[in-house]
Amino acid sequence: MKTSKIKNGLVVMVFVLSVLPVWGHSDWGFTKDFGNVRVTYWCGFGDHEERYKSHIIAQLVEILSKELNCKQPIYLDFKHSYVEDIVPEYKLWYKRGELGDTLLFHVHVKTYDAVKTLQLIEYGIKNKASVLKKQRDTIIDTRYWGPQTHRSLSRAEINKILGKNVSPLVSKVLANKIYRPKDESDKIIEGFTYYFQNNKYHLCYGRREGYGAVQLELDNIYQFRTLVYYDGVLSSRLGVVFNSDSTFCVITRDGYGEEERAKYVLSKRHVIKNVENIYQPYVLKQLGKSEVFIGIEQYFSGTVRNLLYRVKDDYLVQDLDVLVDEEREKSEAKEQY
């Protein structure tokens, strides 16, 4: 029985080596248009949920601009501070052009905020003359690139805008239901997803026929993934959602029938222990139909760890490597006698 456990452990370790990424890193950007709104998301890793949040927020900004009958171009520039939770950096200004003016918004932060973005865009649209008059070239000290000169309203002016109560119009825009954009490389046609509404994330199951009832409501999503046990499967029955860089839940759907007959099971909230300075997304893979592999690799800290979550008893193995080492030592000790 012990030998069997060791063999299984070795199989898992071979799998671990095959799925952990090889380090090779530089930031890049994604750009997409939503009507008169163009959004660019700058990131170091594509699996953080901020990538999808930037597109959700852009759609809300488009709705806001229509409510205000604004047809001028709006450019949103989202930069993700995935290494550390910095003091949020917001900028708002107008760029004059021969073909018209463009309202520009920039943010550099760890977690994007739809409400604050809408507040600033609303102010920019309604108070164009004031923004043009007050915007200045300001010097901002950055940690890695030194002093940088940017044009914007002053930080004090921006903080004043954000300190006001949310307007009825922004609240109306937030009431719209915006579903998580689908990744073009994702071939899964049925699986868990979420929509953003009233500043909350609502987890549900999506099918060709439509969406099921909400199974979980969260204030934030750090990382989200629907999983299948091999690439040929097009319908996912398992989802993993992190609401922070160290806490997650697993949700499963039992049955391939109609929504009314489906059974959903939501795990307890699991905490990944002894992990500091997390900035790289987790490697998430489904093993068979009942286990989830969670891989951690933090390049600068040298942290490498492999976890295993078991669905049937809602149990998380915090360190798979330690477990395998313990089983190996027991097996070797037994062989010596």
C-alpha positions as CSV (number, residue, x, y, z in Angstrom):
1,M,0.0,0.0,0.0
2,K,2.9,2.4,0.8
3,T,4.6,1.6,-2.5
4,S,1.4,2.5,-4.3
5,K,1.3,5.9,-2.6
6,I,4.9,6.5,-3.6
7,K,4.2,5.6,-7.2
8,N,1.2,7.9,-7.3
9,G,3.3,10.7,-5.8
10,L,6.0,10.3,-8.4
11,V,3.3,10.5,-11.1
12,V,2.0,13.7,-9.7
13,M,5.6,15.1,-9.4
14,V,6.3,14.3,-13.1
15,F,3.0,16.2,-13.9
16,V,4.1,19.1,-11.7
17,L,7.4,19.5,-13.7
18,S,5.4,19.5,-16.9
19,V,3.0,22.3,-16.0
20,L,5.1,24.8,-14.0
21,P,6.1,27.7,-16.3
22,V,9.7,28.4,-17.3
23,W,10.6,32.0,-16.3
24,G,10.9,34.5,-19.1
25,H,9.2,37.8,-18.4
26,S,8.3,41.2,-19.7
27,D,5.2,43.3,-19.5
28,W,2.9,43.7,-22.4
29,G,-0.4,45.3,-23.3
30,F,-3.9,44.3,-24.6
31,T,-6.0,46.9,-26.5
32,K,-9.7,46.6,-27.3
33,D,-12.4,49.1,-28.5
34,F,-15.9,49.4,-27.1
35,G,-17.7,52.0,-29.2
36,N,-16.0,55.3,-28.5
37,V,-14.0,53.8,-25.6
38,R,-10.5,52.3,-26.2
39,V,-8.9,50.4,-23.3
40,T,-5.4,49.1,-22.9
41,Y,-4.4,46.8,-20.1
42,W,-0.7,46.5,-19.2
43,C,0.3,43.4,-17.3
44,G,3.1,41.0,-16.5
45,F,0.9,38.0,-16.4
46,G,-2.3,37.3,-18.4
47,D,-4.1,35.1,-15.8
48,H,-4.7,37.8,-13.2
49,E,-8.4,38.8,-13.3
50,E,-7.6,42.5,-13.7
51,R,-7.2,41.8,-17.4
52,Y,-10.9,41.0,-17.7
53,K,-11.9,43.7,-15.2
54,S,-10.4,46.3,-17.5
55,H,-12.8,45.2,-20.2
56,I,-15.8,45.1,-17.9
57,I,-15.0,48.6,-16.7
58,A,-14.6,49.8,-20.3
59,Q,-18.1,48.6,-21.2
60,L,-19.5,50.5,-18.2
61,V,-17.7,53.6,-19.3
62,E,-19.2,53.2,-22.8
63,I,-22.7,53.0,-21.2
64,L,-21.9,56.1,-19.1
65,S,-20.8,58.0,-22.2
66,K,-24.0,57.2,-24.0
67,E,-26.0,58.3,-20.9
68,L,-24.2,61.7,-21.2
69,N,-24.5,61.8,-25.0
70,C,-20.7,61.9,-25.2
71,K,-19.4,60.9,-28.6
72,Q,-15.8,62.1,-28.2
73,P,-13.0,59.4,-27.9
74,I,-12.2,58.1,-24.4
75,Y,-9.0,56.3,-23.7
76,L,-8.5,54.1,-20.6
77,D,-5.0,53.1,-19.7
78,F,-4.9,50.4,-17.0
79,K,-1.6,49.4,-15.5
80,H,-1.5,46.5,-13.1
81,S,0.7,46.7,-10.0
82,Y,1.0,42.9,-9.7
83,V,4.2,42.9,-7.6
84,E,2.9,45.1,-4.7
85,D,-0.1,46.8,-3.3
86,I,0.9,50.4,-4.1
87,V,-0.8,53.7,-3.3
88,P,-3.3,54.0,-6.2
89,E,-2.2,56.4,-9.0
90,Y,-5.0,58.0,-10.9
91,K,-4.6,60.5,-13.8
92,L,-7.2,62.4,-15.8
93,W,-6.6,64.9,-18.6
94,Y,-7.6,66.0,-22.1
95,K,-5.5,65.7,-25.3
96,R,-6.2,68.3,-27.9
97,G,-6.2,67.2,-31.5
98,E,-7.1,68.5,-35.0
99,L,-9.9,65.9,-35.3
100,G,-11.2,66.5,-31.8
101,D,-10.3,66.1,-28.2
102,T,-9.7,62.9,-26.3
103,L,-10.4,62.3,-22.6
104,L,-7.6,60.2,-21.2
105,F,-7.7,58.2,-17.9
106,H,-4.8,56.3,-16.4
107,V,-4.6,54.1,-13.3
108,H,-1.7,52.1,-11.8
109,V,-3.0,50.0,-8.9
110,K,-3.2,46.3,-7.8
111,T,-7.0,46.0,-7.8
112,Y,-9.1,48.0,-10.3
113,D,-12.0,50.0,-9.0
114,A,-15.0,50.4,-11.3
115,V,-16.7,53.0,-9.1
116,K,-13.7,55.3,-9.0
117,T,-13.1,55.0,-12.7
118,L,-16.7,56.0,-13.5
119,Q,-16.5,58.9,-11.0
120,L,-13.5,60.4,-12.8
121,I,-14.8,59.8,-16.3
122,E,-18.2,61.3,-15.3
123,Y,-16.4,64.4,-14.0
124,G,-14.2,64.6,-17.1
125,I,-17.1,64.5,-19.5
126,K,-19.2,67.0,-17.5
127,N,-16.4,69.4,-16.7
128,K,-14.2,69.5,-19.8
129,A,-13.4,73.2,-19.6
130,S,-12.3,72.8,-16.0
131,V,-10.1,69.8,-16.7
132,L,-8.4,71.7,-19.6
133,K,-7.8,74.7,-17.4
134,K,-6.5,72.8,-14.3
135,Q,-4.5,69.9,-15.9
136,R,-0.7,70.3,-15.4
137,D,2.5,68.5,-16.1
138,T,3.3,66.9,-12.8
139,I,6.4,64.9,-11.6
140,I,5.6,61.6,-10.1
141,D,8.3,59.6,-8.3
142,T,8.3,55.9,-9.3
143,R,10.0,53.1,-7.5
144,Y,11.7,51.5,-10.5
145,W,12.0,54.3,-13.1
146,G,12.7,57.4,-11.0
147,P,10.9,60.7,-11.5
148,Q,8.3,60.7,-14.4
149,T,6.5,63.7,-15.9
150,H,2.9,63.2,-16.6
151,R,0.0,65.6,-17.6
152,S,-3.1,65.3,-15.4
153,L,-5.3,67.0,-12.8
154,S,-3.4,67.2,-9.6
155,R,-3.6,64.4,-7.1
156,A,-5.4,66.7,-4.7
157,E,-8.0,67.5,-7.3
158,I,-8.5,63.8,-8.1
159,N,-8.8,62.9,-4.5
160,K,-11.4,65.7,-4.1
161,I,-13.5,64.2,-7.0
162,L,-13.2,60.6,-5.6
163,G,-14.1,61.9,-2.1
164,K,-17.6,62.9,-3.2
165,N,-20.7,60.7,-3.0
166,V,-21.4,58.4,-5.9
167,S,-23.8,60.1,-8.2
168,P,-27.2,58.6,-9.2
169,L,-26.0,58.3,-12.8
170,V,-22.9,56.2,-11.8
171,S,-25.2,54.1,-9.6
172,K,-27.5,53.6,-12.6
173,V,-24.6,52.5,-14.8
174,L,-23.3,50.1,-12.1
175,A,-26.7,48.4,-12.1
176,N,-26.0,47.0,-15.6
177,K,-25.0,43.3,-15.7
178,I,-21.7,42.8,-17.5
179,Y,-20.5,39.3,-18.0
180,R,-16.8,38.2,-17.9
181,P,-15.4,38.6,-21.4
182,K,-14.6,35.2,-23.0
183,D,-11.0,34.4,-23.7
184,E,-10.6,33.9,-27.5
185,S,-8.3,30.9,-26.8
186,D,-10.8,29.2,-24.5
187,K,-12.6,26.4,-26.3
188,I,-14.9,25.6,-23.3
189,I,-18.6,26.2,-24.4
190,E,-20.2,25.5,-21.0
191,G,-18.8,26.3,-17.6
192,F,-18.7,28.6,-14.6
193,T,-18.4,32.3,-15.2
194,Y,-19.5,35.5,-13.4
195,Y,-21.1,38.9,-14.1
196,F,-20.3,42.2,-12.5
197,Q,-23.3,44.2,-11.2
198,N,-23.7,46.8,-8.4
199,N,-20.0,46.6,-7.7
200,K,-20.2,42.9,-6.9
201,Y,-19.1,39.7,-8.7
202,H,-21.8,37.1,-9.1
203,L,-20.7,33.6,-9.9
204,C,-23.0,31.4,-12.0
205,Y,-23.0,28.6,-14.6
206,G,-23.1,29.4,-18.3
207,R,-24.7,27.2,-20.9
208,R,-25.8,27.6,-24.5
209,E,-29.3,28.0,-23.3
210,G,-28.4,30.8,-20.9
211,Y,-27.1,31.3,-17.4
212,G,-28.0,29.6,-14.2
213,A,-28.7,31.0,-10.7
214,V,-26.1,32.9,-8.8
215,Q,-24.1,30.5,-6.6
216,L,-21.6,32.9,-5.0
217,E,-21.3,36.7,-4.6
218,L,-17.9,38.3,-4.0
219,D,-16.5,41.8,-3.5
220,N,-13.3,41.0,-5.5
221,I,-11.9,38.3,-7.7
222,Y,-8.1,37.9,-7.8
223,Q,-8.0,34.9,-10.2
224,F,-10.7,32.8,-11.8
225,R,-10.5,29.6,-13.8
226,T,-12.9,27.0,-15.2
227,L,-11.2,23.6,-15.5
228,V,-11.6,20.4,-17.5
229,Y,-9.8,17.1,-16.9
230,Y,-8.4,16.9,-20.5
231,D,-8.3,19.4,-23.4
232,G,-10.9,17.6,-25.5
233,V,-13.7,18.2,-23.0
234,L,-15.8,21.3,-24.0
235,S,-18.1,21.4,-20.9
236,S,-16.5,22.3,-17.5
237,R,-18.1,21.1,-14.3
238,L,-15.5,22.7,-12.0
239,G,-14.4,26.3,-11.2
240,V,-11.7,27.8,-9.0
241,V,-12.1,31.4,-7.7
242,F,-9.6,33.3,-5.7
243,N,-10.9,36.3,-3.9
244,S,-7.4,37.3,-2.7
245,D,-3.9,36.2,-3.4
246,S,-4.1,33.4,-0.8
247,T,-7.8,32.5,-0.4
248,F,-10.0,30.5,-2.8
249,C,-13.1,28.4,-3.2
250,V,-13.9,25.5,-5.5
251,I,-17.4,25.1,-7.0
252,T,-18.6,22.0,-8.9
253,R,-21.8,21.1,-10.9
254,D,-23.1,17.6,-10.9
255,G,-24.9,16.4,-13.9
256,Y,-25.2,17.2,-17.6
257,G,-28.9,17.8,-17.6
258,E,-31.1,20.9,-17.4
259,E,-30.3,23.7,-14.9
260,E,-33.3,22.8,-12.8
261,R,-31.9,19.3,-12.1
262,A,-28.3,20.4,-11.6
263,K,-26.6,20.1,-8.1
264,Y,-24.0,22.6,-7.1
265,V,-21.5,22.2,-4.3
266,L,-19.4,25.1,-3.0
267,S,-16.3,24.3,-1.0
268,K,-15.4,26.2,2.2
269,R,-13.0,29.1,1.9
270,H,-9.5,27.7,1.8
271,V,-6.4,29.6,2.9
272,I,-3.0,28.9,1.4
273,K,-0.6,29.2,4.3
274,N,2.9,30.6,4.5
275,V,2.9,32.4,1.2
276,E,4.2,35.9,1.1
277,N,4.8,38.4,-1.7
278,I,2.6,36.6,-4.1
279,Y,2.6,38.3,-7.5
280,Q,2.6,35.4,-10.1
281,P,-0.8,33.8,-10.8
282,Y,-1.3,30.2,-9.6
283,V,-1.0,27.3,-12.0
284,L,-4.4,25.6,-11.9
285,K,-5.0,22.1,-13.4
286,Q,-7.7,19.6,-12.9
287,L,-6.5,16.0,-12.3
288,G,-9.1,13.4,-13.3
289,K,-12.5,14.4,-12.2
290,S,-11.9,15.1,-8.5
291,E,-8.6,16.8,-7.8
292,V,-7.2,20.2,-8.5
293,F,-3.4,20.9,-8.7
294,I,-2.3,24.3,-7.5
295,G,1.2,25.3,-8.4
296,I,3.2,28.3,-6.9
297,E,6.3,29.7,-8.4
298,Q,7.6,33.1,-7.2
299,Y,10.7,33.9,-9.1
300,F,12.3,36.6,-6.9
301,S,11.6,35.0,-3.6
302,G,12.6,31.5,-4.9
303,T,9.3,30.1,-3.5
304,V,8.1,26.9,-5.3
305,R,5.3,24.9,-3.8
306,N,2.7,22.4,-5.1
307,L,-0.7,21.9,-3.5
308,L,-3.5,19.4,-4.1
309,Y,-7.2,20.0,-3.5
310,R,-9.5,17.0,-3.2
311,V,-13.1,17.7,-4.1
312,K,-14.8,14.7,-2.5
313,D,-13.9,15.7,1.1
314,D,-13.1,19.4,0.5
315,Y,-9.5,18.9,1.7
316,L,-6.4,20.9,0.8
317,V,-2.9,19.4,0.9
318,Q,-0.8,22.5,1.7
319,D,2.5,21.0,0.4
320,L,2.4,18.0,-1.9
321,D,6.2,17.8,-1.9
322,V,6.4,17.4,1.9
323,L,3.8,14.7,1.8
324,V,5.6,12.8,-0.9
325,D,8.9,13.1,1.0
326,E,7.3,11.8,4.2
327,E,5.9,8.8,2.4
328,R,9.3,8.1,0.8
329,E,11.0,8.3,4.2
330,K,8.5,5.9,5.6
331,S,8.9,3.5,2.7
332,E,12.7,3.6,2.9
333,A,12.7,3.0,6.7
334,K,10.4,0.0,6.2
335,E,12.7,-1.5,3.6
336,Q,15.6,-1.3,6.0
337,Y,14.0,-3.6,8.5
